[in-house]
């Protein structure tokens, strides 16, 4: 029996981070965690590109252009959508999640989902470096592992 896994090493990997400016007080914490994770796993600053978009709804289009450029091993998507009084939250969350998920399959590029979808500001703060960790770190770990997993599958 053969098991194929991805290692958590980012040396020689080129990553793009797409970050929403909406709820920037949250997304900047996600980005800090994501970059720290990338560097702690051997990534270097010269291999990082950060793209800022207006909001979570715009993340998939930017991520698609980055993935199709074939200049990056992975794209990490970071945003924060916090529920308000209207159904707008549901539409933005659904479109961002669906767009990001379909891109990974369409482009055969690891595209990590680090978009918070929370009911309150407090929940977002907790997931951006407080009590519940930092989901930017989680998304970056996933992307690093998937890049290496796909390389290992190709060479198996």
C-alpha positions as CSV (number, residue, x, y, z in Angstrom):
1,X,0.0,0.0,0.0
2,X,1.3,3.5,-0.9
3,X,0.4,6.7,0.9
4,X,1.1,10.0,-0.6
5,X,1.1,13.2,1.5
6,X,2.3,16.7,1.2
7,X,5.1,18.1,3.3
8,X,4.8,21.5,5.2
9,X,7.8,23.1,3.5
10,X,7.5,26.4,1.6
11,X,11.0,26.8,0.4
12,X,11.1,27.5,-3.4
13,X,7.3,28.1,-3.5
14,X,5.8,31.2,-4.9
15,X,2.6,32.3,-3.2
16,X,0.0,35.0,-3.9
17,X,-2.2,36.3,-1.1
18,X,-5.5,37.9,-2.1
19,X,-6.7,40.1,0.8
20,X,-10.0,41.9,1.1
21,X,-9.7,45.5,2.4
22,X,-13.3,45.4,3.7
23,X,-13.1,44.7,7.5
24,X,-9.4,45.5,7.2
25,X,-8.9,45.4,11.0
26,X,-9.6,41.7,10.7
27,X,-8.0,40.9,7.3
28,X,-4.7,42.5,8.2
29,X,-4.4,40.1,11.2
30,X,-5.2,37.2,8.9
31,X,-2.5,38.3,6.5
32,X,0.1,38.7,9.3
33,X,-0.6,35.2,10.5
34,X,-0.5,33.8,6.9
35,X,2.8,35.5,6.1
36,X,4.3,34.4,9.4
37,X,3.3,30.8,8.7
38,X,4.7,31.0,5.1
39,X,8.1,32.3,6.4
40,X,8.3,29.8,9.3
41,X,7.9,27.0,6.8
42,X,10.8,28.2,4.7
43,X,9.2,30.7,2.3
44,X,11.0,33.9,1.5
45,X,9.7,37.4,1.0
46,X,10.8,37.6,-2.6
47,X,8.4,34.7,-3.4
48,X,5.3,36.5,-2.0
49,X,2.9,38.8,-3.9
50,X,0.0,40.4,-2.0
51,X,-3.0,41.6,-3.9
52,X,-5.6,43.9,-2.2
53,X,-9.2,43.8,-3.4
54,X,-12.2,45.8,-2.2
55,X,-14.2,43.0,-0.6
56,X,-14.7,39.3,-0.3
57,X,-16.9,39.2,-3.4
58,X,-13.9,40.4,-5.6
59,X,-11.5,37.7,-4.2
60,X,-12.4,35.0,-6.8
61,X,-11.7,37.2,-9.8
62,X,-8.3,38.3,-8.6
63,X,-7.5,34.7,-7.5
64,X,-8.5,33.4,-10.9
65,X,-6.2,35.8,-12.7
66,X,-3.3,34.9,-10.4
67,X,-3.9,31.1,-10.9
68,X,-4.2,31.4,-14.6
69,X,-1.0,33.4,-14.9
70,X,0.9,30.2,-13.8
71,X,3.3,32.4,-11.9
72,X,2.3,31.1,-8.5
73,X,2.3,27.7,-6.8
74,X,-0.7,28.6,-4.7
75,X,-3.1,31.4,-3.9
76,X,-4.3,32.1,-0.4
77,X,-7.6,34.0,-0.2
78,X,-8.2,36.1,3.0
79,X,-11.3,38.0,3.9
80,X,-13.9,38.7,6.6
81,X,-17.6,38.8,6.0
82,X,-19.6,39.7,9.2
83,X,-23.4,39.2,9.2
84,X,-25.5,42.3,9.2
85,X,-29.2,43.0,9.2
86,X,-29.8,42.1,5.5
87,X,-29.4,38.9,3.4
88,X,-26.3,40.5,1.7
89,X,-24.1,38.4,4.0
90,X,-25.5,35.2,2.6
91,X,-24.9,36.2,-1.0
92,X,-21.4,37.4,-0.5
93,X,-20.4,34.3,1.5
94,X,-21.9,32.0,-1.0
95,X,-20.3,33.6,-4.0
96,X,-16.9,34.0,-2.5
97,X,-16.8,30.4,-1.3
98,X,-18.2,28.9,-4.5
99,X,-16.0,31.0,-6.7
100,X,-12.8,30.1,-4.7
101,X,-13.7,26.4,-4.7
102,X,-14.4,26.2,-8.4
103,X,-11.1,28.0,-9.2
104,X,-9.0,25.3,-7.6
105,X,-10.6,22.7,-9.8
106,X,-10.7,24.8,-12.9
107,X,-7.0,25.9,-12.7
108,X,-5.5,22.8,-11.0
109,X,-3.9,25.2,-8.5
110,X,-4.2,25.1,-4.8
111,X,-6.4,28.0,-3.8
112,X,-6.9,28.2,0.0
113,X,-10.1,29.5,1.6
114,X,-9.2,31.9,4.5
115,X,-12.4,33.9,4.3
116,X,-14.1,34.3,7.7
117,X,-17.9,34.2,7.7
118,X,-19.0,35.1,11.1
119,X,-22.2,36.3,12.9
120,X,-20.4,38.9,15.0
121,X,-17.3,41.1,15.1
122,X,-16.2,39.3,18.2
123,X,-16.2,35.9,16.4
124,X,-14.1,37.4,13.6
125,X,-11.6,38.8,16.1
126,X,-11.4,35.4,17.8
127,X,-10.6,33.7,14.4
128,X,-8.0,36.3,13.3
129,X,-5.4,35.7,16.0
130,X,-7.3,35.6,19.3
131,X,-9.0,32.6,21.1
132,X,-9.6,30.5,18.1
133,X,-6.2,30.9,16.5
134,X,-5.6,32.6,13.2
135,X,-7.4,31.2,10.1
136,X,-4.9,32.9,7.9
137,X,-2.3,30.4,9.3
138,X,-4.7,27.5,8.7
139,X,-5.3,28.5,5.0
140,X,-1.6,29.0,4.4
141,X,-0.7,25.6,5.9
142,X,-3.4,24.0,3.7
143,X,-1.9,25.7,0.6
144,X,1.6,24.6,1.4
145,X,0.6,21.0,2.0
146,X,-1.5,20.9,-1.2
147,X,1.3,22.3,-3.4
148,X,3.6,19.6,-2.1
149,X,0.9,16.9,-2.3
150,X,0.2,17.6,-5.9
151,X,4.0,17.5,-6.7
152,X,4.2,14.2,-4.9
153,X,1.2,12.8,-6.8
154,X,2.8,13.9,-10.1
155,X,6.0,12.1,-9.3
156,X,4.4,8.9,-7.9
